[in-house]
Amino acid sequence: MSKSWDINDKRFIQIGLKIAYYRKLNEMTQDQLAERIYSMFRLTSFWNLIRTNQKNSSITISFYKKL
């Protein structure tokens, strides 16, 4: 049984190949890339929390101390 490929399948494959290319170009392992993405996500989430809670600075300060 053959799988029919649509444009989205090919697009995801292209994206995956580009990610692998640039990861290898920067001499990163998959684990290193995952760690970098995770830390960027955490930092972004942290700054969004600060921005949305500017009126309540005690929450922001206590959250910051936990990091």
C-alpha positions in Angstrom: 0.0 0.0 0.0 1.6 3.2 -1.1 1.2 6.5 0.7 -0.1 9.4 -1.3 2.1 12.5 -0.6 0.5 15.9 -0.4 2.2 19.3 -0.4 2.2 19.5 3.4 4.1 16.2 3.8 6.8 17.5 1.5 6.9 20.8 3.3 7.5 19.2 6.7 10.3 17.0 5.2 11.9 20.2 3.8 11.7 21.9 7.1 13.2 18.9 8.9 16.1 18.7 6.4 16.8 22.5 6.9 16.8 22.1 10.6 19.2 19.2 10.4 21.5 21.1 7.9 21.8 24.2 10.1 22.2 22.1 13.3 25.1 20.2 11.8 26.5 23.3 10.3 26.8 24.7 13.9 28.2 21.4 15.1 25.3 20.8 17.5 23.8 17.5 18.5 20.0 17.0 18.6 20.2 17.2 22.4 22.1 20.5 22.3 19.5 21.9 19.9 16.7 20.7 22.1 18.3 22.3 25.2 18.8 25.6 23.3 15.1 25.6 22.1 13.9 24.8 25.6 15.9 27.6 27.3 14.7 30.1 24.7 11.1 28.9 25.4 11.6 29.3 29.1 13.1 32.8 28.7 10.3 33.9 26.4 7.7 32.6 28.8 9.5 34.4 31.7 9.5 37.7 29.9 5.8 37.3 28.9 4.9 36.6 32.5 6.8 39.8 33.6 5.1 41.9 30.9 1.6 40.6 31.7 2.1 41.0 35.5 3.6 44.5 35.6 0.9 45.8 37.9 1.7 43.0 40.5 5.4 43.3 40.9 5.5 41.0 44.0 4.5 38.0 41.8 7.2 38.9 39.2 9.9 39.3 41.8 9.1 36.1 43.6 9.0 34.2 40.3 12.3 35.7 39.3 14.0 34.6 42.5 12.9 31.0 41.9 14.8 30.9 38.6 
